Amino acid sequence: MMIDTGSWPDAAVAQAQARFCVATDVVCAAFGKPSIQVGALLCDNARMRDLNLQFRGKDSPTNVLSFPDDSAPDDSTPDNAPLDDSAVPAGASPRAVGELALAYGQLAAEANEEDKSLADHMTHLWVHGLAHLFGLDHETVGDAEEMEAAETAILARLGIADPYAGFHVEDKVKT
């Protein structure tokens, strides 16, 4: 995992690194994917607002943005094995699948508002971002239900309660 910590507090960075590494392994196992490499930008709300405006046309911060690596070759050489391989060959580097940006202020505010631990909330959003990198989205109610079910199952394996309990799936479509 490559991490640019931006303005996150040191303790939150250390916690994110540990949790994101474990969560990435669980997500890969759940999706039947080999080990992957993911870049992480742990930024403040101002940087996230700029990214959200630039890439989504929304002039506000958000909690997580996913940037798939669409340039990764699909051939099966060891350094860039396709994601449907069962394992990374010995001596090969994990395939880079993209980058995730997470905004500390936004995550902390949401965790506080929803009475969740920041650690669990940021882990959930990391899992959510990885699901986007693996091709899931929430553009329709059906897609949102599929993505939510995958995230909830993964989070349960991590010992994290269902973050969607009490929400209607329609509230999450296209957000």
C-alpha positions in Angstrom: 0.0 0.0 0.0 1.3 3.4 -0.9 0.1 6.2 1.3 0.2 10.0 1.0 -0.9 11.2 4.5 -1.7 14.8 3.8 -3.1 16.4 7.0 -4.2 13.3 8.9 -3.1 13.0 12.5 -0.3 10.5 13.0 -2.4 8.2 15.1 -5.1 8.0 12.5 -2.6 7.3 9.8 -1.1 4.4 11.8 -4.6 3.0 12.4 -5.6 3.5 8.8 -2.5 1.6 7.5 -3.1 -1.4 9.8 -6.8 -1.6 9.1 -6.6 -0.9 5.4 -4.0 -3.7 4.9 -6.2 -6.2 6.7 -9.4 -5.0 4.9 -7.7 -5.2 1.5 -6.8 -8.8 2.1 -10.3 -9.7 3.2 -11.8 -7.8 0.2 -9.5 -9.7 -2.2 -10.5 -13.0 -0.6 -14.2 -12.1 -0.8 -13.9 -11.2 -4.5 -11.6 -14.1 -5.3 -8.8 -11.8 -6.4 -5.1 -12.0 -5.9 -3.1 -9.6 -3.8 -3.3 -6.0 -5.1 -1.6 -2.7 -4.7 -3.7 0.3 -3.9 -2.6 3.9 -3.5 -4.1 5.9 -0.7 -4.4 9.7 -0.4 -5.4 10.6 3.1 -6.4 14.2 2.7 -8.3 17.1 4.3 -11.7 18.3 3.2 -10.3 21.1 1.1 -8.3 18.7 -1.1 -11.2 16.3 -1.3 -13.5 19.1 -2.4 -11.0 20.0 -5.2 -10.9 16.3 -6.3 -14.7 15.9 -6.1 -15.1 19.1 -8.2 -12.5 18.1 -10.7 -13.6 14.5 -11.3 -17.3 14.5 -10.4 -18.4 18.1 -10.9 -19.5 18.3 -7.2 -18.4 21.4 -5.3 -18.2 19.8 -1.9 -16.0 17.3 0.0 -17.0 13.6 0.1 -15.8 10.8 2.3 -14.1 8.6 -0.4 -13.2 8.8 -4.1 -12.0 5.8 -6.1 -9.7 6.1 -9.1 -9.4 2.9 -11.0 -6.1 2.2 -12.8 -7.6 1.8 -16.3 -4.1 1.8 -17.8 -3.0 -1.5 -16.3 -2.4 -4.1 -19.0 -4.5 -7.2 -19.0 -1.8 -9.7 -20.2 -0.7 -12.4 -17.8 2.9 -11.4 -17.3 4.0 -11.8 -13.6 4.1 -8.0 -12.9 0.6 -7.4 -14.1 -1.4 -10.6 -13.8 -5.1 -10.1 -14.5 -7.3 -9.8 -11.5 -9.0 -13.2 -12.2 -5.8 -15.1 -11.3 -6.1 -17.1 -8.1 -2.7 -15.9 -6.8 0.2 -13.6 -7.6 3.0 -15.8 -9.0 6.1 -16.1 -6.8 8.4 -13.1 -7.1 5.8 -11.0 -8.9 4.5 -7.6 -7.7 0.9 -7.3 -6.8 -1.1 -5.6 -9.6 -1.9 -1.9 -9.1 -5.6 -1.5 -9.3 -6.0 2.2 -8.5 -6.1 4.8 -5.8 -8.5 5.8 -3.1 -8.7 9.2 -1.5 -10.3 9.6 1.9 -11.0 12.9 3.7 -10.3 12.9 7.4 -12.6 15.7 8.3 -15.5 14.3 6.4 -15.0 10.8 7.8 -14.7 12.1 11.4 -17.8 14.3 11.1 -19.8 11.4 9.6 -18.6 9.0 12.3 -19.6 11.4 15.0 -23.0 12.2 13.4 -23.8 8.5 13.0 -22.4 7.5 16.4 -19.8 5.1 14.9 -16.1 4.7 15.7 -13.9 6.6 13.3 -11.8 3.4 12.9 -14.8 1.4 11.8 -16.1 4.1 9.6 -12.9 4.7 7.7 -12.5 0.9 7.3 -16.0 0.8 5.8 -15.2 3.5 3.4 -12.0 1.8 2.4 -13.9 -1.4 1.7 -16.5 0.7 -0.2 -13.7 2.3 -2.3 -12.2 -1.1 -3.1 -15.6 -2.4 -4.2 -15.7 0.4 -6.7 -12.2 -0.5 -7.9 -13.4 -4.1 -8.4 -16.3 -2.8 -10.6 -19.3 -2.4 -8.2 -21.3 0.8 -8.1 -24.5 2.2 -6.7 -26.0 3.9 -9.8 -29.3 1.9 -9.5 -31.1 0.4 -6.6 -30.2 -3.1 -7.7 -26.5 -2.1 -8.0 -26.6 -0.4 -4.6 -28.2 -3.5 -3.0 -25.5 -5.7 -4.5 -22.7 -3.4 -3.3 -24.2 -3.0 0.1 -24.5 -6.8 0.6 -20.9 -7.3 -0.5 -19.6 -4.6 1.9 -21.7 -5.8 4.8 -20.4 -9.4 4.4 -16.8 -8.2 4.2 -17.2 -5.9 7.2 -18.8 -8.7 9.2 -15.6 -10.7 8.6 -13.7 -7.7 10.0 -15.9 -7.6 13.1 -17.6 -4.3 12.0 -21.4 -3.9 12.4 -23.6 -3.3 9.4 -23.1 0.4 8.6 -26.3 0.5 6.5 -28.6 -0.7 9.3 -31.5 1.8 9.5 -30.9 3.3 6.0 -32.9 2.8 2.9 -30.9 1.7 -0.2 -32.6 4.4 -2.3 -30.8 7.0 -0.1 -27.4 5.7 -1.3 -28.1 5.5 -5.1 -25.7 7.8 -7.0 -24.2 9.5 -4.0 
